[in-house]
Amino acid sequence: MFSIPAAVAVPLRTDADGVIRVGQTRVTLLSVIADFHRGASAEEIAHHFPALSVSDVYLVIGYYLQRRDEVDAYIRQEMAVSKQMRQEMADVFPNDSLRAKVLAKLATRKQQE
């Protein structure tokens, strides 16, 4: 006779920086859900992230579908932090000046050829 299994733990953990990761991997919840939103199946997500098992991906997707509002709020928060960090880095290391220097060097090299 088939018996109903005990509850299965969702393989999510929060690291020291407050980032939610899948199992003991470095793959983030945000990465898995972004792939899911792009239409990837659990099998495709596991293929994109070889450190993940298909069963773990299914558990994470199920968790997301049951707690969509909470996870979406977490994702928005993470995206806001990332945006702020990118802006801070852009202020310290402006890309435009570096890009302009690299393009100028390339143009000079092409002229010398």
N, C-alpha and C positions, 0 to 999 in steps of 0.2 A: 504494500500500500504506500502511496505517495504521501509524505508528510510535508506540511508547510514549513519552509525554512525560517530560521530566525532572521531578524532584520539584517540587512546587508549595509555595512558602513559605506558612506560615500567617500571616496578617496581624495579628500581635499584637506589641505593644511595651510595655515598662515605662517609665512616665514618671518624672520626677525625684522624685516622692513615693512611688514603688514601686507605683503603681496600674497594672494591666494594661489597656491600651486597644486597640481594634481599629483597625489601620492608622494613618493619620495623623489620625484623628478623635478626639473627646473621649469617644466612646461606650466604656463600660467592658465588660470581659469579664463582669463580674458582671451588668450590665444585660441583655446578650444571653442569658446562661444562665438568668437569672430568667424572662425572657420565654419561653424554650424550655421551662422547667419548668411554666409556666402553660399549655402546650399550643400555643403559637404556632408556625407553620411558618416556614421560612427566609424565605419571601416576606412573611409577616406581620411578621416581625421587621424586615426591610428597610423595610417600609412604616412601622413605628413609629419607626425611626431612619433618616430619609432620607439621612443622610451615608454609610450603609453600602450596599454593593452586595449583591445576592442571593448572588453567588458568594463574597464574603467571609464572609457569614453561614454559608453551607454549610461553608466551610473551618473556621470557628471551632467550629461544632457538631461537625464531624468530629473536630477536635482534642480537644474536650471528651469525646466518646464514647470516644476512644482512651486518654485520660488522666484519666478520671473521678475517681479517688482523689486525684490531685495537685490538680486544679482544685477539687474539693470542699473539700480542706484549705485552699487559698488563699481560697476564698469564706468558709469559717468564720473564718479569720483576719481577713479584711476586715470581716466582720460584728461580730466581737469589738472591733475597733478603733473601728468606728462606734458601737457601744453605749457604749464607754468615753468617746468624745468627746461623745456626747449627754448622758451623765451629768455630765461635767465642765461642759458648758454649762448644764445644769439647775441645778447647784450655784451657778454664777456668776450666772445669769439665771433665777431660779425662775419658771416659767410660771404657777403658781397665783396668785401675787400680781399679776402683770400681767393675767391673765385676770379675776381678781376686780375689779381696778380698771376694766377695760374694761366688764365687765358692770354694775358699779355706775353708771358714766357713762351707759350705755344706758338703764338703769332710770330714772335721774334725768331724762333727756331725754324718755322716754315719759310720765313723770308731769307734766312741764311742758307737754306738748301738749294 
